[in-house]
Amino acid sequence: MSFWVGDWTLITSRERLIELARRLRDDRDTAFDFCSDVTAVDWLARAERFDVVYCLYSTRHRHRVRLKVRAADGVSVPSVTALWPAANWLEREVFDLFGVRFDGHPDLRRILMPDEWQGHPQRKDYPLEGPGELLMENPLDWLKLRNEIE
Amino acid sequence: MALFDTDELVLNMGPQHPSTHGVLRVVLRLDGERVVGSDVVIGYLHRGIEKLCEHRDYLQIVLLTDRMDYVSAATSNLGYCETVEKLMQIEVPPRARYIRTILAELQRIASHNLWLGTHAMDIGAMTVFLYNFRERELVLDLFEDYCGARLTYNAVRIGGLPLDIPAGWDQKVRAYCDLFESKIPEYEELLTHNRIWKERTQKIGVISAEDAIALGLSGPLLRGSGVPRDVRKDEPYAAYADFDFDVPIGTLGDTYDRYLVRVEEFRQSLRIIRQAIDGLPEGPILGKVPRLIKPPAGETYHAIESPKGEIGFFIASDGKSITPYRFRVRPPSFCNLQALPRLIKGHLVADVVALIGSIDIVVGEVDR
């Protein structure tokens, strides 16, 4: 648990996420019934490189909290869509842009990028600029090729 | 054997459809003319703004936030700048906070004008569209006087504002408020008691308060369902804490209630603008901002009330670089659009058009 510039943040483990989230939602004193945002941060240098961040809000008490879990590449995080249906598209977006998988998500497809896209653009090791339209089918192949030449 | 097939029909609406307000595709599964299932496909306008922002410095990003919700650019500017100010604990002078509030409220009126015009035209009322664009033009003129731009304003800076208001601008705003107040009854005369309008909007796309909260709806959609939630009131930012205004709410949560809520917001916005112009303090317009904007390591989330709903910015800084490590927008249109399959289920194809309009999406913000 941490407090900085007026925001509370709770850090939890993947195993305890659902249990904690359910308590935050159902407890009368917290009552976080509104899931504002689900997003992720890619800390490339760390072993568990992804932070999945849930921004919660309570329409009754008008307070906010952020919930955070860590995940390594290829490790999936339990989905909170059963608790907050609002998380459905938000988790799809995290999956699309970061490649974090969510267990128990009803419809885990890409949402912003084309269905056949390779790679996950918001990762820190994904290039900002690609090679142009011709090779854009798979930017990762291009990246590998470029690294070999260098 | 039956004379006619009774299969379900799959109909593709969009991506290029006049009523989808941009490039939105809705795949409808129809039983006759009734929608039994649907899938919303977005991403046609994805420009990777979040990725791009992680490669630009903090001042350049203000410009990019213009390009998300391009019909209410000033609101996105404000939300982003306030987030960085929160991250760096910068104090904004009162004059800047007041002018920011005026800009945000003018922007809300312009955005609601555009919404009402296009929404009414989707349903078939052409006159309302022309009236609304006539008044929206006046707001754009005010913005042009203030910062020279009519659509992408770049009107807010971290720590304050780039420009003070030009001489006589406050008088122009006051004259505009008086003029616009006399125009609101014209829209209401055309729509509020219009039988066709009521038949097309009442009891269409009803959503209860609990469902609206669970689905993460915000802005007029949530208020239309009777939840008195407004970030301006609940977590006051800019100068909203100093002003007196009401938060209109609906009762049933249908398309008609959402229309009433937005029309009442016209009046409340005018109230706020008048109070802000009357109480406009003297003083500097830019706070103490370091020359190099480099926030300490840490992260924060800050939300403000855009015309569409809660627009939130999540910024993580590693404390070492002049670009954000992670830049994330919580786009209100994106979260509100999520409710579309739920809203249109069981309604007719013609109502799908009314409901897309009722959500008030800007695809530039949905896809980013």
Boltz contact constraints between the chains, C-beta under 6 A:
constraints:
  - contact:
      token1: [A, 4]
      token2: [B, 298]
      max_distance: 6.0
  - contact:
      token1: [A, 5]
      token2: [B, 86]
      max_distance: 6.0
  - contact:
      token1: [A, 5]
      token2: [B, 300]
      max_distance: 6.0
  - contact:
      token1: [A, 7]
      token2: [B, 300]
      max_distance: 6.0
  - contact:
      token1: [A, 33]
      token2: [B, 213]
      max_distance: 6.0
  - contact:
      token1: [A, 34]
      token2: [B, 213]
      max_distance: 6.0
  - contact:
      token1: [A, 35]
      token2: [B, 216]
      max_distance: 6.0
  - contact:
      token1: [A, 36]
      token2: [B, 312]
      max_distance: 6.0
  - contact:
      token1: [A, 36]
      token2: [B, 330]
      max_distance: 6.0
  - contact:
      token1: [A, 37]
      token2: [B, 312]
      max_distance: 6.0
  - contact:
      token1: [A, 37]
      token2: [B, 330]
      max_distance: 6.0
  - contact:
      token1: [A, 39]
      token2: [B, 314]
      max_distance: 6.0
  - contact:
      token1: [A, 39]
      token2: [B, 328]
      max_distance: 6.0
  - contact:
      token1: [A, 41]
      token2: [B, 316]
      max_distance: 6.0
  - contact:
      token1: [A, 41]
      token2: [B, 326]
      max_distance: 6.0
  - contact:
      token1: [A, 55]
      token2: [B, 301]
      max_distance: 6.0
  - contact:
      token1: [A, 59]
      token2: [B, 213]
      max_distance: 6.0
  - contact:
      token1: [A, 59]
      token2: [B, 229]
      max_distance: 6.0
  - contact:
      token1: [A, 62]
      token2: [B, 234]
      max_distance: 6.0
  - contact:
      token1: [A, 85]
      token2: [B, 214]
      max_distance: 6.0
  - contact:
      token1: [A, 85]
      token2: [B, 215]
      max_distance: 6.0
  - contact:
      token1: [A, 86]
      token2: [B, 215]
      max_distance: 6.0
  - contact:
      token1: [A, 86]
      token2: [B, 216]
      max_distance: 6.0
  - contact:
      token1: [A, 89]
      token2: [B, 338]
      max_distance: 6.0
  - contact:
      token1: [A, 112]
      token2: [B, 43]
      max_distance: 6.0
  - contact:
      token1: [A, 112]
      token2: [B, 46]
      max_distance: 6.0
  - contact:
      token1: [A, 121]
      token2: [B, 51]
      max_distance: 6.0
  - contact:
      token1: [A, 128]
      token2: [B, 55]
      max_distance: 6.0
